[in-house]
Amino acid sequence: MNIILLEEYELGHNLSRRDDRTIHLLKVLHKKTGDSFEAGILGGMKGTGRIEKINLDGSIFVSLNVSEPPPPRARIRMAAGFVRPIQIRRLLRDLSSMGVSAIDLVGTDLGEKSYRDTKLLADGGAREALIEGAIQARDTCVPALSVYDNLETWLKERPWESGWRTPLLAALDNADPEGSVSHLRATDRPAVLAVGPERGWSDRERALFKQAGFLRLSMGNRALRTETACVVATALMMDKVGEFT
């Protein structure tokens, strides 16, 4: 853990001895009473924490001193076709650590329909993955996560328009691209990216993207796993929109 995150409701209460944060502080970092550590409030400010007391039952009581804002969100929104639950977990974790503003999971024509029934979205697994990514990046905030039954619904609702007026719209498509991400010029516009499932986009979906004003761009001639393609596309686009400066 690169930062210890607490929920608002946990402030003023002990962390149990079985809590992953307690185990990390005492067993991994070997912290003692009075020691400090990097900490933050989930969804809020960051700063330092201090172990005030290690109780006889192994639980700990910590205090926080937080006044530093979290790092700004990258101006990237990523839509991804549904993949296997284990891949979804990695995808959410990694995109969260990269600081994207929002992640949309979208049903697609060529994606496996059963993947949409993953329990990750109902049992807290998805949120855990997002938080894990934030902890890796020493962040306190996680991307907004939304789910759409199909591409038509996502394109019709255009969720990016609630925050961004004229973003760059790009669907990653190695099978039938109109251009390449590497050939895009640098821009100060935010970006909305779409990456398909393992089998890619259908011709019908390519037509929908064209109608919605999306560019279909390649990232090379290799077929990547969806979660890998999402990370690569995000990194390439972050460079184009100036997030690495």
Backbone as CSV, one residue per row, in Angstrom:
resi,resn,N_x,N_y,N_z,CA_x,CA_y,CA_z,C_x,C_y,C_z
1,MET,0.838,-1.196,0.000,0.000,0.000,0.000,0.876,1.250,0.000
2,ASN,0.675,2.127,-0.976,1.441,3.365,-1.040,0.784,4.495,-0.256
3,ILE,-0.470,4.313,0.127,-1.175,5.271,0.965,-2.268,4.498,1.711
4,ILE,-2.518,4.882,2.952,-3.576,4.259,3.734,-4.817,5.130,3.608
5,LEU,-5.898,4.569,3.082,-7.135,5.324,2.881,-8.188,4.895,3.889
6,LEU,-8.860,5.877,4.463,-9.958,5.624,5.384,-11.228,6.249,4.843
7,GLU,-12.345,5.579,5.088,-13.639,6.160,4.776,-13.984,7.180,5.868
8,GLU,-14.835,8.136,5.526,-15.251,9.148,6.504,-15.813,8.503,7.773
9,TYR,-16.627,7.454,7.598,-17.288,6.847,8.751,-16.319,6.099,9.659
10,GLU,-15.098,5.831,9.168,-14.122,5.105,9.971,-13.332,6.013,10.909
11,LEU,-13.391,7.322,10.665,-12.644,8.251,11.506,-13.169,8.185,12.938
12,GLY,-12.257,8.101,13.888,-12.657,8.019,15.287,-12.946,6.615,15.776
13,HIS,-12.722,5.618,14.921,-12.958,4.223,15.292,-11.676,3.408,15.102
14,ASN,-11.587,2.294,15.823,-10.438,1.406,15.687,-10.484,0.671,14.349
15,LEU,-9.305,0.350,13.842,-9.179,-0.572,12.713,-8.851,-1.938,13.292
16,SER,-9.606,-2.941,12.934,-9.431,-4.268,13.527,-8.083,-4.874,13.144
17,ARG,-7.667,-5.844,13.912,-6.365,-6.464,13.656,-6.348,-7.233,12.343
18,ARG,-7.515,-7.618,11.844,-7.585,-8.358,10.584,-7.712,-7.429,9.375
19,ASP,-7.875,-6.157,9.621,-7.996,-5.197,8.532,-6.682,-5.157,7.743
20,ASP,-6.781,-5.158,6.414,-5.578,-5.147,5.576,-4.675,-3.959,5.892
21,ARG,-5.278,-2.826,6.265,-4.479,-1.637,6.564,-3.703,-1.806,7.869
22,THR,-4.349,-2.427,8.854,-3.659,-2.719,10.115,-2.502,-3.670,9.879
23,ILE,-2.757,-4.725,9.134,-1.713,-5.715,8.839,-0.554,-5.057,8.105
24,HIS,-0.871,-4.192,7.144,0.188,-3.538,6.370,1.027,-2.619,7.262
25,LEU,0.360,-1.842,8.096,1.094,-0.910,8.955,1.971,-1.632,9.976
26,LEU,1.421,-2.666,10.610,2.143,-3.325,11.698,3.080,-4.428,11.229
27,LYS,2.654,-5.223,10.248,3.431,-6.390,9.838,4.380,-6.115,8.679
28,VAL,3.950,-5.219,7.767,4.790,-4.935,6.597,5.694,-3.731,6.842
29,LEU,5.100,-2.629,7.313,5.886,-1.418,7.556,6.504,-1.382,8.950
30,HIS,6.052,-2.283,9.818,6.582,-2.371,11.187,6.443,-1.052,11.944
31,LYS,5.290,-0.431,11.800,5.021,0.819,12.492,4.679,0.555,13.962
32,LYS,5.032,1.516,14.795,4.762,1.434,16.228,3.879,2.614,16.648
33,THR,3.438,2.588,17.884,2.660,3.705,18.409,3.460,4.998,18.278
34,GLY,2.808,6.021,17.742,3.467,7.308,17.527,4.046,7.480,16.146
35,ASP,4.162,6.396,15.379,4.723,6.500,14.021,3.691,7.092,13.066
36,SER,4.196,7.766,12.039,3.331,8.374,11.033,3.413,7.613,9.719
37,PHE,2.471,7.874,8.847,2.401,7.209,7.546,1.594,8.078,6.598
38,GLU,1.741,7.839,5.297,0.982,8.590,4.293,-0.463,8.105,4.316
39,ALA,-1.398,9.043,4.350,-2.802,8.665,4.528,-3.719,9.661,3.827
40,GLY,-4.973,9.274,3.716,-5.967,10.154,3.119,-7.365,9.642,3.402
41,ILE,-8.338,10.488,3.103,-9.747,10.125,3.225,-10.272,9.793,1.844
42,LEU,-10.864,8.631,1.693,-11.353,8.208,0.390,-12.336,9.237,-0.159
43,GLY,-12.012,9.780,-1.306,-12.836,10.813,-1.921,-12.544,12.206,-1.405
44,GLY,-11.518,12.345,-0.541,-11.229,13.639,0.061,-9.758,14.002,0.011
45,MET,-9.308,14.649,1.059,-7.953,15.177,1.113,-6.957,14.102,1.539
46,LYS,-5.660,14.408,1.366,-4.604,13.496,1.754,-3.594,14.220,2.628
47,GLY,-2.739,13.449,3.291,-1.742,14.030,4.173,-1.032,12.925,4.931
48,THR,-1.073,12.983,6.247,-0.402,11.971,7.050,-1.346,11.399,8.102
49,GLY,-1.052,10.189,8.496,-1.748,9.548,9.599,-0.757,9.240,10.707
50,ARG,-1.269,8.961,11.884,-0.415,8.637,13.029,-1.076,7.531,13.844
51,ILE,-0.291,6.536,14.212,-0.818,5.478,15.075,-0.844,6.003,16.508
52,GLU,-2.031,6.203,17.030,-2.173,6.732,18.379,-2.119,5.638,19.432
53,LYS,-2.621,4.442,19.051,-2.656,3.369,20.048,-2.758,2.017,19.367
54,ILE,-2.025,1.056,19.873,-2.166,-0.341,19.460,-2.823,-1.063,20.626
55,ASN,-4.042,-1.508,20.429,-4.828,-2.108,21.509,-4.401,-3.542,21.792
56,LEU,-4.813,-4.045,22.958,-4.442,-5.398,23.369,-4.995,-6.457,22.416
57,ASP,-6.137,-6.160,21.775,-6.722,-7.139,20.846,-6.107,-7.061,19.452
58,GLY,-5.089,-6.208,19.277,-4.414,-6.101,17.988,-4.978,-5.035,17.074
59,SER,-6.104,-4.446,17.441,-6.660,-3.355,16.644,-5.846,-2.091,16.881
60,ILE,-5.979,-1.115,16.018,-5.230,0.128,16.179,-6.168,1.322,16.051
61,PHE,-5.777,2.405,16.707,-6.502,3.666,16.579,-5.557,4.662,15.931
62,VAL,-6.005,5.270,14.826,-5.158,6.214,14.099,-5.842,7.569,14.012
63,SER,-5.024,8.598,13.877,-5.527,9.954,13.629,-4.997,10.418,12.282
64,LEU,-5.717,11.343,11.656,-5.301,11.860,10.354,-5.109,13.369,10.409
65,ASN,-4.126,13.839,9.664,-3.911,15.269,9.461,-3.820,15.477,7.956
66,VAL,-4.937,15.823,7.344,-5.009,15.889,5.882,-5.404,17.288,5.421
67,SER,-4.608,17.863,4.537,-4.896,19.191,4.002,-4.486,19.343,2.546
68,GLU,-3.943,18.274,1.974,-3.450,18.319,0.593,-4.494,17.734,-0.357
69,PRO,-4.819,18.434,-1.444,-5.796,17.880,-2.385,-5.220,16.695,-3.138
70,PRO,-6.070,15.791,-3.604,-5.581,14.657,-4.400,-5.082,15.148,-5.754
71,PRO,-4.316,14.328,-6.464,-3.862,14.731,-7.801,-5.049,14.916,-8.738
72,PRO,-4.942,15.832,-9.704,-6.063,16.066,-10.624,-6.336,14.848,-11.494
73,ARG,-7.593,14.696,-11.891,-7.953,13.593,-12.773,-7.466,13.867,-14.193
74,ALA,-7.031,12.825,-14.870,-6.680,12.952,-16.280,-7.956,13.177,-17.094
75,ARG,-7.864,13.980,-18.117,-9.041,14.315,-18.930,-9.290,13.218,-19.969
76,ILE,-9.453,12.012,-19.463,-9.680,10.831,-20.297,-10.883,10.084,-19.755
77,ARG,-11.815,9.746,-20.642,-12.921,8.853,-20.297,-12.762,7.604,-21.153
78,MET,-12.796,6.442,-20.510,-12.574,5.177,-21.222,-13.818,4.309,-21.190
79,ALA,-14.262,3.900,-22.367,-15.324,2.900,-22.484,-14.684,1.596,-22.942
80,ALA,-15.049,0.498,-22.287,-14.456,-0.795,-22.623,-15.543,-1.850,-22.730
81,GLY,-15.414,-2.717,-23.737,-16.324,-3.845,-23.856,-16.122,-4.820,-22.710
82,PHE,-17.185,-5.497,-22.317,-17.096,-6.459,-21.220,-16.137,-7.594,-21.564
83,VAL,-15.299,-7.943,-20.593,-14.384,-9.083,-20.725,-14.553,-9.965,-19.485
84,ARG,-13.699,-10.966,-19.324,-13.787,-11.854,-18.168,-13.660,-11.058,-16.867
85,PRO,-14.344,-11.506,-15.815,-14.293,-10.772,-14.544,-12.884,-10.481,-14.054
86,ILE,-11.964,-11.442,-14.171,-10.608,-11.200,-13.697,-9.939,-10.096,-14.509
87,GLN,-10.284,-10.011,-15.793,-9.741,-8.944,-16.626,-10.385,-7.602,-16.274
88,ILE,-11.672,-7.621,-15.968,-12.343,-6.390,-15.555,-11.678,-5.829,-14.301
89,ARG,-11.366,-6.698,-13.364,-10.725,-6.250,-12.129,-9.385,-5.574,-12.430
90,ARG,-8.577,-6.206,-13.281,-7.284,-5.607,-13.627,-7.469,-4.301,-14.375
91,LEU,-8.449,-4.277,-15.283,-8.723,-3.071,-16.066,-9.102,-1.903,-15.155
92,LEU,-10.010,-2.154,-14.219,-10.445,-1.098,-13.306,-9.293,-0.626,-12.425
93,ARG,-8.523,-1.563,-11.920,-7.382,-1.205,-11.060,-6.379,-0.333,-11.805
94,ASP,-6.000,-0.754,-13.014,-4.955,-0.053,-13.738,-5.417,1.315,-14.240
95,LEU,-6.646,1.401,-14.738,-7.144,2.699,-15.192,-7.333,3.658,-14.030
96,SER,-7.715,3.125,-12.874,-7.826,3.960,-11.686,-6.461,4.514,-11.302
97,SER,-5.439,3.680,-11.341,-4.097,4.141,-10.979,-3.572,5.183,-11.955
98,MET,-4.055,5.153,-13.201,-3.633,6.137,-14.195,-4.412,7.452,-14.072
99,GLY,-5.460,7.454,-13.268,-6.159,8.696,-12.980,-7.210,9.105,-13.974
100,VAL,-7.740,8.170,-14.781,-8.778,8.558,-15.736,-9.995,9.097,-14.994
101,SER,-10.761,9.944,-15.668,-11.908,10.575,-15.020,-13.088,9.625,-14.850
102,ALA,-13.315,8.764,-15.841,-14.480,7.879,-15.793,-14.209,6.626,-16.606
103,ILE,-14.858,5.534,-16.191,-14.779,4.258,-16.898,-16.197,3.777,-17.152
104,ASP,-16.479,3.440,-18.409,-17.788,2.904,-18.786,-17.609,1.482,-19.310
105,LEU,-18.303,0.527,-18.712,-18.317,-0.850,-19.213,-19.528,-1.006,-20.119
106,VAL,-19.280,-1.479,-21.338,-20.314,-1.450,-22.377,-20.512,-2.835,-22.989
107,GLY,-21.775,-3.262,-23.096,-22.088,-4.486,-23.819,-21.848,-4.293,-25.307
108,THR,-21.308,-5.310,-25.988,-20.966,-5.191,-27.403,-21.491,-6.381,-28.185
109,ASP,-21.518,-6.235,-29.508,-22.043,-7.289,-30.376,-21.233,-8.577,-30.286
110,LEU,-19.911,-8.468,-30.246,-19.049,-9.639,-30.311,-18.522,-10.072,-28.947
111,GLY,-18.909,-9.380,-27.904,-18.475,-9.758,-26.567,-19.295,-10.906,-26.018
112,GLU,-18.709,-11.670,-25.100,-19.404,-12.776,-24.467,-20.489,-12.222,-23.545
113,LYS,-21.736,-12.586,-23.823,-22.867,-12.016,-23.076,-22.820,-12.347,-21.591
114,SER,-22.293,-13.519,-21.231,-22.285,-13.922,-19.821,-21.384,-13.040,-18.968
115,TYR,-20.402,-12.377,-19.597,-19.495,-11.526,-18.828,-20.220,-10.347,-18.195
116,ARG,-21.358,-9.969,-18.765,-22.098,-8.817,-18.229,-22.743,-9.140,-16.884
117,ASP,-22.821,-10.426,-16.554,-23.464,-10.835,-15.302,-22.462,-10.956,-14.155
118,THR,-21.257,-10.431,-14.331,-20.243,-10.555,-13.297,-20.714,-9.986,-11.963
119,LYS,-20.384,-10.692,-10.886,-20.774,-10.257,-9.543,-19.916,-9.099,-9.044
120,LEU,-18.834,-8.789,-9.767,-17.959,-7.690,-9.357,-18.722,-6.379,-9.189
121,LEU,-19.743,-6.199,-10.007,-20.468,-4.936,-10.011,-21.479,-4.844,-8.883
122,ALA,-21.764,-5.985,-8.234,-22.762,-5.996,-7.165,-22.179,-6.312,-5.799
123,ASP,-21.051,-7.035,-5.765,-20.528,-7.469,-4.471,-19.409,-6.593,-3.931
124,GLY,-19.156,-5.467,-4.576,-18.118,-4.563,-4.105,-16.751,-4.807,-4.706
125,GLY,-16.620,-5.846,-5.522,-15.325,-6.157,-6.116,-14.818,-5.072,-7.045
126,ALA,-15.730,-4.473,-7.806,-15.322,-3.408,-8.725,-14.794,-2.205,-7.952
127,ARG,-15.490,-1.842,-6.889,-15.045,-0.699,-6.072,-13.699,-1.004,-5.431
128,GLU,-13.508,-2.218,-4.963,-12.231,-2.601,-4.367,-11.097,-2.450,-5.375
129,ALA,-11.346,-2.840,-6.624,-10.318,-2.727,-7.652,-9.984,-1.260,-7.928
130,LEU,-11.001,-0.408,-7.963,-10.768,1.018,-8.184,-9.957,1.618,-7.036
131,ILE,-10.288,1.224,-5.820,-9.564,1.740,-4.652,-8.123,1.234,-4.657
132,GLU,-7.932,-0.019,-5.042,-6.576,-0.573,-5.128,-5.731,0.241,-6.097
133,GLY,-6.331,0.647,-7.215,-5.607,1.475,-8.173,-5.256,2.836,-7.602
134,ALA,-6.188,3.429,-6.854,-5.931,4.731,-6.233,-4.798,4.633,-5.224
135,ILE,-4.800,3.571,-4.424,-3.745,3.369,-3.433,-2.388,3.260,-4.114
136,GLN,-2.334,2.540,-5.229,-1.081,2.409,-5.969,-0.548,3.774,-6.395
137,ALA,-1.451,4.675,-6.788,-1.058,5.981,-7.313,-0.972,7.061,-6.241
138,ARG,-1.123,6.686,-4.976,-1.148,7.666,-3.881,-2.236,8.712,-4.115
139,ASP,-3.389,8.230,-4.492,-4.549,9.072,-4.776,-5.621,8.757,-3.738
140,THR,-6.576,9.663,-3.574,-7.691,9.399,-2.668,-9.006,9.239,-3.421
141,CYS,-9.006,9.532,-4.712,-10.246,9.493,-5.497,-10.183,8.393,-6.541
142,VAL,-11.338,7.916,-6.948,-11.425,6.865,-7.961,-12.277,7.365,-9.126
143,PRO,-12.117,6.767,-10.315,-12.938,7.170,-11.456,-14.415,6.846,-11.235
144,ALA,-15.278,7.614,-11.861,-16.695,7.274,-11.894,-16.856,6.017,-12.746
145,LEU,-17.663,5.068,-12.292,-17.866,3.813,-13.014,-19.333,3.687,-13.403
146,SER,-19.582,3.423,-14.689,-20.949,3.259,-15.191,-21.013,2.021,-16.069
147,VAL,-22.209,1.478,-16.222,-22.425,0.273,-17.026,-23.537,0.547,-18.037
148,TYR,-23.316,0.117,-19.272,-24.289,0.305,-20.353,-24.547,-1.039,-21.025
149,ASP,-25.800,-1.300,-21.323,-26.169,-2.588,-21.915,-25.574,-2.782,-23.300
150,ASN,-25.447,-1.707,-24.046,-24.951,-1.815,-25.409,-24.354,-0.494,-25.873
151,LEU,-23.672,-0.552,-27.006,-23.001,0.631,-27.529,-23.992,1.718,-27.929
152,GLU,-25.142,1.314,-28.477,-26.138,2.313,-28.882,-26.547,3.205,-27.716
153,THR,-26.797,2.588,-26.565,-27.217,3.361,-25.394,-26.125,4.331,-24.972
154,TRP,-24.898,3.857,-24.947,-23.783,4.723,-24.542,-23.630,5.911,-25.494
155,LEU,-23.698,5.630,-26.798,-23.546,6.699,-27.774,-24.733,7.667,-27.744
156,LYS,-25.908,7.148,-27.453,-27.092,8.006,-27.380,-27.037,8.917,-26.156
157,GLU,-26.613,8.370,-25.019,-26.569,9.165,-23.798,-25.392,10.128,-23.765
158,ARG,-24.300,9.795,-24.458,-23.122,10.666,-24.537,-22.773,11.247,-23.160
159,PRO,-22.438,10.387,-22.198,-22.228,10.849,-20.819,-21.114,11.871,-20.679
160,TRP,-20.186,11.908,-21.623,-19.082,12.857,-21.547,-19.544,14.306,-21.707
161,GLU,-20.712,14.523,-22.300,-21.154,15.888,-22.564,-21.555,16.639,-21.303
162,SER,-21.751,15.932,-20.196,-22.109,16.617,-18.957,-20.926,17.382,-18.368
163,GLY,-19.697,17.036,-18.799,-18.535,17.733,-18.258,-17.629,18.342,-19.304
164,TRP,-17.643,17.788,-20.518,-16.737,18.254,-21.564,-17.537,18.662,-22.798
165,ARG,-17.212,19.793,-23.365,-17.990,20.316,-24.492,-17.532,19.751,-25.836
166,THR,-16.238,19.750,-26.088,-15.753,19.316,-27.408,-14.573,18.351,-27.268
167,PRO,-14.787,17.178,-26.684,-13.674,16.233,-26.533,-13.311,15.568,-27.857
168,LEU,-12.103,15.048,-27.902,-11.688,14.194,-29.012,-12.331,12.832,-28.806
169,LEU,-12.999,12.303,-29.836,-13.702,11.025,-29.750,-12.956,9.993,-30.588
170,ALA,-12.537,8.902,-29.969,-11.756,7.900,-30.696,-12.118,6.494,-30.270
171,ALA,-12.387,5.639,-31.250,-12.599,4.208,-31.018,-11.366,3.479,-31.525
172,LEU,-10.750,2.696,-30.653,-9.546,1.966,-31.057,-9.953,0.739,-31.869
173,ASP,-9.367,0.600,-33.057,-9.818,-0.426,-33.996,-8.671,-0.804,-34.919
174,ASN,-7.980,-1.893,-34.599,-6.861,-2.325,-35.435,-7.311,-3.023,-36.716
175,ALA,-8.543,-3.534,-36.738,-8.994,-4.327,-37.881,-9.300,-3.463,-39.096
176,ASP,-9.913,-2.313,-38.881,-10.293,-1.466,-40.014,-10.159,0.004,-39.619
177,PRO,-8.926,0.453,-39.330,-8.741,1.814,-38.822,-8.785,2.873,-39.924
178,GLU,-9.058,4.078,-39.508,-9.008,5.234,-40.411,-7.709,6.013,-40.240
179,GLY,-6.958,5.678,-39.205,-5.709,6.374,-38.927,-5.033,5.734,-37.740
180,SER,-4.047,6.414,-37.186,-3.271,5.883,-36.076,-3.224,6.881,-34.930
181,VAL,-3.257,6.378,-33.709,-3.141,7.249,-32.546,-1.822,8.013,-32.599
182,SER,-0.762,7.358,-33.033,0.561,7.989,-33.044,0.626,9.184,-33.988
183,HIS,-0.285,9.245,-34.970,-0.262,10.344,-35.939,-1.125,11.524,-35.519
184,LEU,-1.820,11.401,-34.409,-2.628,12.527,-33.932,-1.733,13.671,-33.481
185,ARG,-2.189,14.878,-33.726,-1.463,16.034,-33.233,-1.805,16.279,-31.765
186,ALA,-0.884,16.907,-31.068,-1.143,17.269,-29.672,-2.321,18.234,-29.611
187,THR,-3.111,18.118,-28.555,-4.301,18.944,-28.424,-4.527,19.270,-26.952
188,ASP,-5.272,20.324,-26.695,-5.626,20.639,-25.310,-7.040,20.164,-24.982
189,ARG,-7.633,19.388,-25.885,-8.979,18.863,-25.663,-8.918,17.587,-24.829
190,PRO,-9.926,17.323,-24.011,-10.022,16.022,-23.343,-10.345,14.949,-24.381
191,ALA,-10.298,13.691,-23.977,-10.521,12.602,-24.925,-11.460,11.552,-24.352
192,VAL,-12.309,11.041,-25.234,-13.186,9.914,-24.926,-12.724,8.750,-25.796
193,LEU,-12.344,7.650,-25.154,-11.808,6.492,-25.863,-12.736,5.297,-25.714
194,ALA,-12.764,4.458,-26.731,-13.563,3.237,-26.685,-12.709,2.073,-27.167
195,VAL,-12.655,1.033,-26.344,-11.902,-0.182,-26.680,-12.867,-1.355,-26.634
196,GLY,-12.856,-2.166,-27.669,-13.804,-3.264,-27.769,-13.411,-4.478,-26.953
197,PRO,-14.221,-5.530,-27.008,-13.905,-6.797,-26.327,-12.821,-7.534,-27.104
198,GLU,-12.526,-8.753,-26.681,-11.439,-9.508,-27.308,-11.641,-9.691,-28.815
199,ARG,-12.889,-9.827,-29.254,-13.157,-10.042,-30.679,-13.303,-8.747,-31.460
200,GLY,-13.164,-7.621,-30.797,-13.200,-6.340,-31.491,-14.615,-5.838,-31.761
201,TRP,-14.703,-4.850,-32.626,-15.983,-4.233,-32.988,-16.606,-4.923,-34.192
202,SER,-17.921,-4.945,-34.235,-18.632,-5.452,-35.412,-18.734,-4.329,-36.445
203,ASP,-19.054,-4.692,-37.672,-19.247,-3.672,-38.715,-20.387,-2.734,-38.342
204,ARG,-21.413,-3.277,-37.707,-22.541,-2.440,-37.292,-22.077,-1.394,-36.279
205,GLU,-21.220,-1.809,-35.356,-20.727,-0.867,-34.345,-19.797,0.169,-34.971
206,ARG,-19.026,-0.233,-35.961,-18.173,0.743,-36.656,-19.036,1.830,-37.312
207,ALA,-20.168,1.424,-37.868,-21.074,2.397,-38.474,-21.652,3.336,-37.417
208,LEU,-21.953,2.800,-36.243,-22.468,3.630,-35.151,-21.430,4.652,-34.703
209,PHE,-20.188,4.232,-34.608,-19.128,5.165,-34.231,-19.003,6.294,-35.259
210,LYS,-19.085,5.925,-36.531,-18.970,6.941,-37.580,-20.099,7.953,-37.469
211,GLN,-21.306,7.474,-37.245,-22.450,8.375,-37.095,-22.304,9.297,-35.882
212,ALA,-21.627,8.801,-34.839,-21.477,9.576,-33.605,-20.263,10.505,-33.630
213,GLY,-19.507,10.487,-34.736,-18.379,11.394,-34.856,-17.072,10.890,-34.287
214,PHE,-16.952,9.574,-34.086,-15.727,8.992,-33.548,-14.733,8.697,-34.667
215,LEU,-13.450,8.953,-34.405,-12.383,8.479,-35.262,-12.109,7.017,-34.905
216,ARG,-11.807,6.189,-35.888,-11.395,4.816,-35.619,-9.886,4.736,-35.841
217,LEU,-9.142,4.508,-34.755,-7.697,4.630,-34.786,-7.011,3.330,-34.396
218,SER,-5.876,3.091,-35.000,-5.074,1.902,-34.734,-3.978,2.212,-33.718
219,MET,-3.536,1.169,-33.004,-2.364,1.280,-32.148,-1.279,0.303,-32.618
220,GLY,-1.313,-0.061,-33.878,-0.345,-1.017,-34.401,-1.046,-2.255,-34.921
221,ASN,-0.268,-3.220,-35.401,-0.858,-4.397,-36.044,-0.974,-5.599,-35.127
222,ARG,-0.723,-5.435,-33.845,-0.842,-6.555,-32.902,-2.190,-6.527,-32.199
223,ALA,-2.770,-7.703,-32.021,-4.036,-7.827,-31.290,-3.724,-7.904,-29.799
224,LEU,-4.200,-6.936,-29.037,-3.927,-6.863,-27.605,-5.147,-7.308,-26.806
225,ARG,-4.910,-7.799,-25.605,-6.024,-8.034,-24.698,-6.698,-6.706,-24.391
226,THR,-7.984,-6.775,-24.090,-8.735,-5.547,-23.875,-8.121,-4.699,-22.778
227,GLU,-7.772,-5.305,-21.637,-7.226,-4.498,-20.540,-5.875,-3.898,-20.902
228,THR,-5.082,-4.618,-21.704,-3.804,-4.072,-22.161,-4.034,-2.928,-23.132
229,ALA,-4.966,-3.116,-24.061,-5.279,-2.060,-25.034,-5.777,-0.797,-24.335
230,CYS,-6.559,-0.962,-23.269,-7.067,0.210,-22.539,-5.932,1.002,-21.916
231,VAL,-4.970,0.303,-21.321,-3.840,0.982,-20.690,-2.965,1.668,-21.740
232,VAL,-2.689,0.960,-22.841,-1.860,1.543,-23.895,-2.549,2.766,-24.506
233,ALA,-3.830,2.633,-24.815,-4.567,3.746,-25.410,-4.609,4.943,-24.471
234,THR,-4.816,4.682,-23.191,-4.858,5.766,-22.213,-3.513,6.481,-22.137
235,ALA,-2.430,5.714,-22.088,-1.103,6.328,-22.003,-0.795,7.155,-23.249
236,LEU,-1.103,6.606,-24.424,-0.854,7.348,-25.664,-1.673,8.634,-25.718
237,MET,-2.930,8.548,-25.311,-3.790,9.728,-25.382,-3.446,10.742,-24.300
238,MET,-3.019,10.274,-23.131,-2.591,11.202,-22.092,-1.430,12.063,-22.596
239,ASP,-0.549,11.455,-23.372,0.551,12.208,-23.948,0.039,13.242,-24.955
240,LYS,-0.939,12.855,-25.778,-1.467,13.759,-26.798,-2.192,14.958,-26.192
241,VAL,-2.856,14.754,-25.060,-3.644,15.856,-24.464,-2.867,16.585,-23.371
242,GLY,-1.574,16.282,-23.245,-0.725,17.049,-22.348,-0.763,16.668,-20.886
243,GLU,-1.188,15.432,-20.577,-1.277,15.015,-19.179,0.096,14.676,-18.587
244,PHE,1.119,14.515,-19.428,2.434,14.142,-18.921,3.365,15.353,-18.767
245,THR,2.860,16.560,-19.021,3.706,17.742,-18.918,3.744,18.263,-17.498
